[in-house]
Amino acid sequence: MAALALLLPFLVASTFASWTASNSSPTNTLATGSWLLSSWGTSNLGQTGLVSVNSGSNSTIPIALPGPETWASISTGHQDTCAITDAQALYCWGYNGLGQLGDGTVGDEFDPELIAGSWSSISAGYDGTCGIKTDQTLWCWGYNVHGSVGDSTTADKHAPTAATVSGTTTWLSVSVGQYFACGLKTDHTLWCWGNNGNGELGIGSTTDATLPTQVGATTWSAVGTGYDHACAVKSSDSSLWCWGYNAQGQLGDASTTQRTSPVAVAGGGTWTAVSGGILHTCATRVSGAMYCWGYNAYGQVGDGTTTTPRSSPTLVTTSGVTTWSTVTLGQNTSCGLKTDNTLWCWGHNDLGMLGNGNTTDQPTPVSPGTSTYNTISGGFQHVCGIRSGGTIWCQGYDGYGIAGQTKDYGVFAPSQLPLTASAWASGAQATTDGCGVKSDGTIWCWGNNAYGQDGDSTVTVNLAPDRAGSGTNWSTVSMGHYTTCGLTTAGSNNLLCWGYGGSNQFGTGSTTDQHAPTAGPAGSWSSVSVGDTHTCAINTAHSLYCWGTNDQGQVGNGTTTLATTPVAITASGVSGWASVSAGVANTCAISTAASTNSSALYCWGYNGHGQDGKGGAAGSPANYQSPQLLSTGWQSVGVGFYNTCAVKTTGTLWCFGYNNDGQLGNGSSGADVTSPAQIGAVTTWSTAASGDGFSCATRTDRTLWCWGTDTSGQLGDRNKMQQNSPQLVPNVKFSYLDGHGNVDGMIAWG
């Protein structure tokens, strides 16, 4: 067991932003227009677009673990998983009732949790875990009633605890079974400790050992533990020896007799690697052939039968490439990597552990596909592997999120959306839903969909992207609370809207919900931004129009009267508008550079926290019903829940409004800021977007920075801690991003 930095002219990062991707002057290694769309934050209604939002949603096909990390090794345990990145950082997630995750608590973790230290290898077993740090010291944690932590005690350990070791103190490898573990020291001696009720320690008795105890006097090259048996390969002749429980012939010595000391497997042979399951064992020979033995009721021996038991090594029957490099076992499932690095599995499949798209048991190896893997690990009822690009993919049981597919508790790092066979051109994130435009001009949406805002002609929840309408000429999309609008490349009458229409967000005079893209206001439009219950758009003549709810003056026409159709928004010194961002109950826009007030920032609507940026006391006045000039020289603005962040043409970042969660990024939290205040001294900011209690921005080097609340992973750094100043989101680069005034998540691309 065991990408582009160059922004379009007048491009604005809006909270409900609509974007048209610029394909000019690419500065990264992605092909022109070949952008990845990533999402993170709250996902209780599927709004991140990452499939399988419910704990326990098993997967019969491999699903990617969210996050930007590049992974180097992985180990799947009973109901938990641990993995190490290429930077030697250890993360664990899943069930933690006995402290087996090692984070110092007994609280379950549905997202990878960082474990302090620098690590080289990890083994997750049955309610216990052991790892070797980069200094080659051995550490264990979790259930310890039988002494499997190896520190001479029997008290559970909730954080990594150094094993008490005599003689050589450095280790090569470790393998954890059920309440016991075995490891190889750097001198190739073999040591085991913990539960020994069935002789699984191989020390000639059935007495538990709370300290690592040497097995025999010889040296060994490999060791693998099962549920309550173990096997190892001798260094001298590559022979294979096993010991422990043997009721189903899992020791491979042609008997079903329990052994408390190592015995050679029947048939001899030379071996390279071995892995144990609950009641069966598999191993690879020097020739590359794979053999299995033991319990076979589900076909886990892989010889095409369910004859059980098999008490001697039996050749695994397979098609195509017949040589194997890696083997790993689960409860009653076997998996291996062939020498072409493809993944093949066989045996029990009731929860989709084989990854071939169904739940039918298989007595011979089947492959989930042609993807290649660097390494794999079989847990109790789930299998995970690291593909050639360093991403983790899992299949099978996902209780406690152990397969990395549970998104109902939030996605705590930027996570690539599905449908990556075709790149994404733009995206939008809303309170309960998200949408993206693919580079082929189709539009796809996901999430709650209660009002048809996903545009697929239904009101059914979409846990993964589902196509909206049949059009192939979409250019951009924007989402409000339950309303979506998008632009096509048709030129005229190119604005369509769908979803909730009860506040006249469609601008057609209709309040009827629409479940598919439906014609919006006539005209030729260049950008659109959907707020909570109002909408604003700019036409190709640079005229700005808004419509919908107007109780706080957010439409900007000098009244608080509901606008059922578009009304023109004008301001002194403005001959045209470059961009607009519609928030919950206020709006901000930037004038064209050719205006008398060049690239000027204007805001209007609700001002309860100073989010219109005019200074004075917050809420005085309560709202502005027409555009208010802040200053000139701006290139980007993003309106959040009650806060606003914007970027000047000098590349400086400025924020104002509500700051209860540090979302203004000024190093503090609590006090509102009623006029734009510069954040730091950096002069390379490019776009900004704000959500509910947090904000994010990109720099010209395409790095992503976030700050504010992090309760649902809004900051994308897995730390789940509020940050009052911009923090780098690790391992990702984006040109554009989008949030929403009411949402606890963010979407980014480029």
Helices and strands as residue ranges (DSSP letters): E 38-41, E 59-64, E 71-76, E 80-85, E 90-94, E 109-115, E 119-124, E 128-133, E 138-142, E 157-162, E 171-176, E 180-185, E 190-194, E 209-214, E 220-225, E 229-234, E 240-244, E 259-264, E 271-276, E 280-285, E 290-294, E 310-315, E 324-329, E 333-338, E 343-347, E 362-366, E 373-378, E 382-387, E 392-396, G 399-401, E 411-416, E 424-429, E 433-438, E 443-447, E 462-467, E 474-479, E 483-488, E 495-499, E 514-519, E 525-530, E 534-539, E 544-548, E 563-569, E 577-582, E 586-591, E 601-606, E 623-631, E 634-639, E 643-648, E 653-657, E 673-678, E 685-690, E 694-699, E 703-708, E 723-733, E 736-738, E 745-749
